[in-house]
Amino acid sequence: MNTPEERLKQLGLELPEVAKPVAAYVPAVRTGNHVYTSGQLPFVDGRLPKTGKVGAEVTAEEAKELAQQCALNAIAAVKAEIGDLSAVRRVVKVVGFVASAPGFTGQPAVVNGASELLGKVFGDAGSHARSAVGVAALPLDAPVEVEMIVEVA
């Protein structure tokens, strides 16, 4: 059976460096058998590839890709906390925030970018409970932000 790291490689993805916090918090915290990530923005090489509201400056398809990047950044934060992604027993909960233009209601499809990646990386253990929330604005004018809770061995 492939490890999560091997699955990432098969997908042509590489875990980025853990994004530096943009305020007073840490990227992830472990308590007992759970790791909670802070909200992860879709940083690539330290910058946001797109900014603005989904349904206006950013298309739903672009936002879905950005949500995948958020999940990749969250996976990197988990790995930095636990060392080996094979220790992840289950992705328990994902919360996706979508900076939404008035009238945009496609938040679930956007956050699927994160959920689908987690399924590919963790297999059955990547199935999770989820919320997809439309918001007026996100930090740094990011279009999407994702946080998650994982159970670890």
Secondary structure, DSSP 8 states (H G I E B T S, - for coil): ---HHHHHHHTT---------SSSS-SEEEETTEEEE--B---BTTB-S--S-BTTTB-HHHHHHHHHHHHHHHHHHHHHHHS-GGGEEEEEEEEEEEEB-TT---HHHHHHHHHHHHHHHHGGGG--EEEEEEES--GGG-SEEEEEEEEE-
